Amino acid sequence: MTVIAIDKDEVIADFFTPFLCYIERVENIKLTKEQLTHFDLTKVLNVSQHEVKRILDEFHRSKEYKSIQPLEGSQNAIQQLQK
């Protein structure tokens, strides 16, 4: 059996829009997608690794996380991979 791993964040789902809404609402940090120039959130948010872990853990339990939707066409693409 062949196994294919697929990255969810910005590959099959819009992760950043809900995440940016969350950090603005909870952490009072306002950022745009254009300001997310790399994936090291310690640098983007100017916080410690411990704070990044806390923020992500809380985000994963938030209403914003639950609102993440698949990107258009991503479901169809995954179905094509299953064939």
Secondary structure by P-SEA (a helix, b strand, c coil): cbbbbbbccccccaaaaaaaaaaaacccccccccccccccccccccccaaaaaaaaaaaaacccccccccccaaaaaaaaaac
